[in-house]
Amino acid sequence: MKKFTHIFSVLIVFVLTLSASSSFAVKHTVLVGNFYFNPSNIPDVQVGDTIHWQWVEGSHTTTSTSVPAGAATWDSPMTSGNQVFEYKVTVAGMYNYKCTPHSGIQTGSFTAVGAPPPSLTVTPSNQNVSAEAGSTSFSVTSNSAWNTSSDKTWCTVSPTSGNGNGTITANYSENTTTATRVATITITVAGLSPQMVTVTQNGAALTLMVSPENQDVTSSSGSTMFDVTTNTNWTAMSDASWCTVSPSGTGNGTITATYTENPSANSRMAEITVTGDGILTEKVTVTQEGSGLGIEYKAENTFAIYPNPTSGIVNLVPGDVSNINMEACILDITGKTLKSEILSGSSKYQMNISNLPEGIYFVRVKDGERIVTKRIVRSN
């Protein structure tokens, strides 16, 4: 029976010691049995810890015999009817106690030291993250209570407080700008200087898109617009004096192209170059029709497109200049080029648009200096 009791006592000590070692509020357990306190001496008690006596067998007491100045004494029975007694340590020093009925052979002691100074370490000092939304973490090593805060609304931290070792999670939103940004997270412990770590978020990749690719306008003066979709600064410039553009902007916006009246019978084209942050470039065009009815290769020259509507084959007749090199393009109603061919050396040419859906398209022919654009209908 005594052998079983001893094994049982050892198991209880192991379990309770393991439990105590995994937390900060340390409770030291002493088993009380026939003629023993187990353990009989505890050398590493901290001020603020608790001594917990647990009855196992017999009839005993735990009674203080000497305590440091300012510490409270104690005297408690340890029996089957009074199985637990606890004493919170408030003063550093040496404590001795005994079992009154067995004072000659059953004694115990513990030594208490002051609480260690507060400590705080946070790693790493910085986390580099991508422009997309996400989260990152920092490790906190401390023996004290701590609080956290972020100086940026796009970066929030959790938890906002903790005690002892832990992990801080920084949650950050998407960075839609191209500029790198930094959030500073501050961790504070009472009695220590604050520690600061940072989250450095990359800027988004540069984007630039201008639409439509072309705007067809009449020979009269007026204006037309292009949509700019971008996340950076941009500038716009026209290569033709008769077409001026709003010069610059930041982020998404609109370019207004203002053009003068075209006094010529020939169509003309202005190319608008849009540059984003000095790196990306997009080009669009304004095509203005002539004040006459077609291209004047010569006064007597005519230019014909037929049949119109067409089920697929488009005939192009340039007239008396069959040997001239021409570029013929098929455009949709937004001005996007769908098909392009170089034509030369014949009095009549054919373009096949049977693969295009039914609808309205434009045929644009350019001989290097002059341009004509005509409307054509694709139908079955």
C-alpha positions as CSV (number, residue, x, y, z in Angstrom):
1,M,0.0,0.0,0.0
2,K,2.9,2.4,0.9
3,K,4.6,1.6,-2.4
4,F,1.4,2.4,-4.3
5,T,0.9,5.7,-2.4
6,H,4.5,6.7,-3.2
7,I,4.0,6.1,-6.9
8,F,0.7,7.9,-6.9
9,S,2.4,10.9,-5.1
10,V,5.2,11.0,-7.7
11,L,2.7,11.0,-10.6
12,I,0.7,13.8,-9.0
13,V,3.9,15.8,-8.6
14,F,4.8,15.3,-12.3
15,V,1.4,16.2,-13.6
16,L,1.1,19.3,-11.4
17,T,4.6,20.5,-12.1
18,L,4.1,20.1,-15.9
19,S,0.9,22.1,-15.7
20,A,2.6,24.8,-13.6
21,S,5.6,25.1,-15.9
22,S,3.4,25.8,-19.0
23,S,1.9,29.0,-17.5
24,F,3.1,32.3,-16.1
25,A,1.1,32.4,-12.8
26,V,3.2,29.7,-11.2
27,K,1.6,27.5,-8.6
28,H,4.0,25.2,-6.8
29,T,2.4,22.0,-5.5
30,V,3.6,20.2,-2.3
31,L,2.2,16.8,-1.5
32,V,1.6,16.1,2.2
33,G,1.8,12.4,3.3
34,N,3.1,10.3,6.2
35,F,6.3,12.0,7.4
36,Y,7.0,13.9,4.2
37,F,6.5,17.1,2.2
38,N,7.2,16.4,-1.4
39,P,9.1,18.3,-2.6
40,S,10.6,19.4,0.8
41,N,12.4,22.4,-0.7
42,I,11.5,24.7,-3.6
43,P,14.4,27.0,-4.5
44,D,12.9,29.0,-7.4
45,V,9.7,30.6,-6.2
46,Q,8.9,34.1,-7.5
47,V,7.1,36.8,-5.6
48,G,3.5,36.5,-6.7
49,D,3.6,32.7,-7.0
50,T,1.4,30.5,-4.9
51,I,2.4,27.5,-2.7
52,H,-0.3,24.8,-2.9
53,W,-0.2,22.0,-0.3
54,Q,-2.2,18.9,-1.3
55,W,-3.1,16.2,1.3
56,V,-2.3,12.6,0.3
57,E,-2.6,10.6,3.6
58,G,-2.3,10.8,7.3
59,S,-3.1,13.6,9.7
60,H,-0.7,16.6,9.5
61,T,-0.3,20.4,9.4
62,T,1.6,22.9,7.4
63,T,2.8,25.5,9.9
64,S,5.3,28.3,9.3
65,T,8.4,28.4,11.5
66,S,10.2,31.3,10.0
67,V,9.3,33.9,7.3
68,P,10.9,37.1,5.9
69,A,10.0,40.3,7.6
70,G,6.7,41.6,6.4
71,A,5.4,38.2,5.3
72,A,2.4,36.5,6.8
73,T,2.7,33.3,8.8
74,W,0.4,30.3,8.4
75,D,-0.8,27.3,10.2
76,S,-3.3,24.9,8.6
77,P,-4.3,21.3,9.2
78,M,-3.8,18.8,6.4
79,T,-6.2,16.0,6.8
80,S,-8.8,14.1,4.8
81,G,-11.3,16.7,5.8
82,N,-9.0,19.6,5.0
83,Q,-7.1,18.5,1.9
84,V,-5.9,21.8,0.4
85,F,-4.1,24.9,1.7
86,E,-2.6,27.7,-0.4
87,Y,-0.3,30.6,0.5
88,K,0.5,33.4,-1.9
89,V,4.1,34.7,-1.7
90,T,4.3,38.5,-1.3
91,V,7.8,39.0,0.1
92,A,11.2,37.7,-1.1
93,G,13.2,35.6,1.2
94,M,13.5,32.2,3.0
95,Y,10.4,30.4,4.3
96,N,10.5,27.4,6.6
97,Y,7.6,25.3,7.8
98,K,6.8,22.0,9.6
99,C,4.2,19.5,10.3
100,T,3.4,20.2,14.0
101,P,2.7,16.5,15.1
102,H,5.9,15.4,13.3
103,S,8.1,18.4,13.6
104,G,11.2,16.4,14.2
105,I,11.1,14.5,10.9
106,Q,8.6,16.4,8.6
107,T,9.8,19.9,7.6
108,G,9.9,21.9,4.4
109,S,11.1,25.2,2.9
110,F,11.0,27.4,-0.1
111,T,13.0,30.5,-1.2
112,A,11.3,33.4,-3.0
113,V,13.0,36.0,-5.2
114,G,11.7,39.2,-6.6
115,A,9.9,39.2,-9.9
116,P,12.3,39.5,-12.9
117,P,12.4,42.8,-14.8
118,P,10.0,43.2,-17.7
119,S,11.4,42.1,-21.1
120,L,10.2,42.5,-24.7
121,T,11.6,41.3,-28.1
122,V,9.7,41.5,-31.4
123,T,10.9,39.9,-34.6
124,P,11.5,40.4,-37.4
125,S,12.0,44.2,-37.5
126,N,10.2,44.4,-40.9
127,Q,8.0,42.3,-43.2
128,N,8.1,43.0,-47.0
129,V,4.7,42.1,-48.6
130,S,3.2,42.3,-52.1
131,A,0.7,44.9,-53.3
132,E,-2.2,42.4,-53.0
133,A,-4.2,42.2,-49.7
134,G,-3.0,39.7,-47.2
135,S,-1.5,39.2,-43.7
136,T,1.9,38.7,-42.1
137,S,3.1,38.0,-38.6
138,F,5.6,39.0,-35.9
139,S,6.8,37.0,-32.9
140,V,6.7,38.5,-29.4
141,T,9.0,37.2,-26.7
142,S,8.1,38.8,-23.3
143,N,7.5,38.0,-19.6
144,S,4.9,40.8,-19.3
145,A,1.6,42.2,-20.6
146,W,1.9,44.1,-23.8
147,N,-0.2,46.2,-26.2
148,T,-0.1,46.8,-30.0
149,S,-1.1,49.5,-32.4
150,S,-0.7,50.5,-36.1
151,D,-0.2,54.0,-37.4
152,K,-1.9,53.2,-40.7
153,T,-5.6,52.4,-41.4
154,W,-4.7,50.1,-44.3
155,C,-2.8,47.9,-41.8
156,T,-4.5,46.5,-38.7
157,V,-3.0,44.3,-36.0
158,S,-4.4,41.5,-33.9
159,P,-4.5,40.9,-31.0
160,T,-4.3,44.4,-29.7
161,S,-3.0,43.1,-26.4
162,G,-1.3,40.0,-24.9
163,N,0.7,38.6,-22.0
164,G,4.0,36.7,-22.4
165,N,5.1,35.1,-25.6
166,G,2.8,35.4,-28.5
167,T,2.2,36.3,-32.2
168,I,1.0,39.5,-33.8
169,T,-0.8,39.3,-37.1
170,A,-0.8,42.3,-39.4
171,N,-3.6,42.4,-41.9
172,Y,-3.1,44.8,-44.9
173,S,-5.4,45.9,-47.7
174,E,-4.5,46.0,-51.4
175,N,-2.2,48.8,-52.5
176,T,-3.8,50.2,-55.6
177,T,-1.2,52.9,-56.1
178,T,2.3,52.4,-57.6
179,A,4.1,53.9,-54.6
180,T,5.6,51.7,-51.8
181,R,4.0,52.3,-48.4
182,V,5.1,51.6,-44.9
183,A,3.0,50.9,-41.7
184,T,4.7,51.1,-38.3
185,I,3.4,48.7,-35.5
186,T,4.2,49.8,-32.0
187,I,4.4,47.2,-29.1
188,T,4.5,48.6,-25.6
189,V,5.3,47.0,-22.2
190,A,5.0,49.1,-18.9
191,G,8.4,50.2,-17.8
192,L,10.1,49.7,-21.2
193,S,10.7,51.8,-24.2
194,P,8.2,50.9,-27.0
195,Q,9.4,48.6,-29.7
196,M,8.5,49.3,-33.4
197,V,8.4,47.0,-36.4
198,T,7.2,47.8,-39.9
199,V,5.2,46.3,-42.8
200,T,6.5,47.5,-46.1
201,Q,4.1,47.0,-49.0
202,N,5.1,47.1,-52.6
203,G,3.3,49.4,-55.0
204,A,1.0,47.9,-57.7
205,A,2.4,47.3,-61.2
206,L,1.9,50.2,-63.6
207,T,-1.1,49.9,-65.9
208,L,-2.2,52.1,-68.8
209,M,-5.1,51.6,-71.3
210,V,-6.6,54.1,-73.6
211,S,-9.8,53.5,-75.6
212,P,-11.1,53.4,-78.2
213,E,-8.2,52.9,-80.6
214,N,-9.6,55.5,-83.0
215,Q,-12.3,58.2,-83.1
216,D,-13.8,59.0,-86.6
217,V,-15.0,62.6,-86.8
218,T,-16.6,64.8,-89.4
219,S,-14.9,67.5,-91.4
220,S,-16.4,70.2,-89.2
221,S,-14.6,71.5,-86.0
222,G,-15.5,69.8,-82.8
223,S,-14.2,67.5,-80.1
224,T,-14.1,63.8,-79.1
225,M,-13.0,61.9,-76.1
226,F,-10.8,58.9,-75.1
227,D,-11.0,57.0,-71.8
228,V,-7.8,56.5,-69.8
229,T,-7.6,53.6,-67.3
230,T,-4.4,53.8,-65.3
231,N,-3.0,53.8,-61.7
232,T,-0.3,56.4,-62.4
233,N,0.3,59.9,-63.7
234,W,0.0,60.3,-67.5
235,T,0.5,62.9,-70.2
236,A,-1.0,63.2,-73.7
237,M,0.4,64.7,-76.8
238,S,-0.9,65.1,-80.4
239,D,1.3,65.0,-83.5
240,A,-1.0,67.3,-85.5
241,S,-1.4,71.0,-84.9
242,W,-5.1,70.8,-86.0
243,C,-5.8,68.4,-83.1
244,T,-5.1,69.5,-79.5
245,V,-5.5,67.3,-76.4
246,S,-5.9,67.8,-72.7
247,P,-2.3,67.4,-71.6
248,S,-2.2,65.3,-68.4
249,G,-3.9,63.6,-65.5
250,T,-3.6,61.2,-62.6
251,G,-5.3,57.9,-62.4
252,N,-8.4,57.1,-64.4
253,G,-9.6,60.0,-66.6
254,T,-10.7,61.3,-70.0
255,I,-8.7,62.9,-72.8
256,T,-10.6,65.5,-74.8
257,A,-9.3,65.9,-78.4
258,T,-10.3,69.2,-80.0
259,Y,-10.0,69.5,-83.8
260,T,-10.4,72.3,-86.3
261,E,-12.4,72.2,-89.5
262,N,-10.8,70.2,-92.3
263,P,-10.8,72.4,-95.4
264,S,-9.4,69.7,-97.6
265,A,-11.3,67.1,-99.6
266,N,-8.8,64.5,-98.1
267,S,-9.2,62.8,-94.8
268,R,-6.5,63.4,-92.2
269,M,-5.3,61.6,-89.1
270,A,-3.8,62.8,-85.8
271,E,-1.9,60.4,-83.6
272,I,-2.2,60.9,-79.8
273,T,0.5,59.5,-77.7
274,V,-0.3,58.8,-74.0
275,T,2.6,58.1,-71.7
276,G,2.2,56.7,-68.1
277,D,4.8,57.6,-65.5
278,G,7.4,58.0,-68.3
279,I,7.4,54.2,-68.8
280,L,4.2,52.9,-70.5
281,T,3.0,54.3,-73.8
282,E,-0.4,53.9,-75.6
283,K,-1.3,55.5,-79.0
284,V,-4.7,56.3,-80.4
285,T,-5.9,58.3,-83.4
286,V,-8.5,60.8,-84.5
287,T,-9.5,60.4,-88.1
288,Q,-11.2,63.4,-89.6
289,E,-13.0,63.0,-92.9
290,G,-12.4,65.5,-95.8
291,S,-14.8,68.2,-96.8
292,G,-15.3,66.5,-100.2
293,L,-16.8,63.1,-101.0
294,G,-13.6,61.0,-101.3
295,I,-9.9,60.8,-102.0
296,E,-8.6,63.2,-104.6
297,Y,-5.8,61.2,-106.2
298,K,-6.5,63.3,-109.3
299,A,-9.4,65.6,-110.0
300,E,-10.9,63.0,-112.4
301,N,-10.2,60.1,-110.1
302,T,-13.0,58.2,-108.4
303,F,-12.9,55.6,-105.6
304,A,-15.6,52.9,-105.3
305,I,-16.5,50.2,-102.7
306,Y,-19.2,47.6,-103.6
307,P,-21.4,45.8,-103.0
308,N,-22.8,47.5,-100.0
309,P,-24.3,45.8,-98.1
310,T,-22.1,42.7,-98.7
311,S,-22.3,39.1,-97.6
312,G,-18.6,38.8,-97.4
313,I,-16.6,40.0,-100.5
314,V,-15.8,43.7,-100.7
315,N,-14.6,45.2,-104.0
316,L,-12.2,48.2,-103.9
317,V,-11.8,50.2,-107.1
318,P,-9.1,52.9,-106.7
319,G,-9.7,54.5,-110.1
320,D,-7.0,55.8,-112.4
321,V,-4.1,55.2,-110.0
322,S,-3.9,51.4,-110.1
323,N,-0.2,51.3,-109.5
324,I,-0.2,53.2,-106.2
325,N,0.6,51.3,-102.9
326,M,-2.4,51.5,-100.6
327,E,-3.2,50.2,-97.1
328,A,-6.8,49.0,-96.7
329,C,-8.2,48.4,-93.2
330,I,-11.5,47.0,-91.9
331,L,-12.5,48.8,-88.7
332,D,-15.4,48.0,-86.2
333,I,-17.6,50.8,-84.9
334,T,-15.2,51.5,-82.0
335,G,-12.4,52.2,-84.5
336,K,-10.6,48.9,-83.7
337,T,-8.7,47.5,-86.7
338,L,-9.9,44.0,-87.5
339,K,-8.1,43.4,-90.8
340,S,-5.3,45.1,-92.8
341,E,-3.9,44.5,-96.3
342,I,-1.4,46.3,-98.6
343,L,-2.9,46.8,-102.1
344,S,-0.8,47.5,-105.2
345,G,-0.7,47.1,-109.0
346,S,-4.3,46.4,-109.9
347,S,-7.4,48.4,-110.9
348,K,-9.6,46.4,-108.5
349,Y,-9.0,44.6,-105.2
350,Q,-11.1,42.3,-103.0
351,M,-11.2,41.9,-99.3
352,N,-13.1,39.0,-97.6
353,I,-15.0,39.9,-94.4
354,S,-17.3,36.9,-94.4
355,N,-15.7,35.8,-91.0
356,L,-17.1,38.9,-89.3
357,P,-20.5,39.0,-87.6
358,E,-23.3,40.9,-89.3
359,G,-23.2,44.7,-88.5
360,I,-21.7,48.0,-89.5
361,Y,-18.0,48.4,-90.3
362,F,-15.7,50.9,-91.9
363,V,-13.3,50.5,-94.8
364,R,-10.3,52.9,-94.5
365,V,-7.9,53.3,-97.4
366,K,-4.6,55.2,-97.0
367,D,-2.1,56.0,-99.8
368,G,0.6,57.4,-97.5
369,E,-0.7,61.0,-97.4
370,R,-4.4,60.8,-97.9
371,I,-7.1,58.7,-96.2
372,V,-10.7,57.9,-97.0
373,T,-13.1,56.1,-94.7
374,K,-16.3,54.6,-96.0
375,R,-19.1,52.9,-94.1
376,I,-20.1,49.3,-95.2
377,V,-22.7,46.9,-93.9
378,R,-22.0,43.2,-93.5
379,S,-25.2,41.1,-93.9
380,N,-26.1,37.6,-95.0
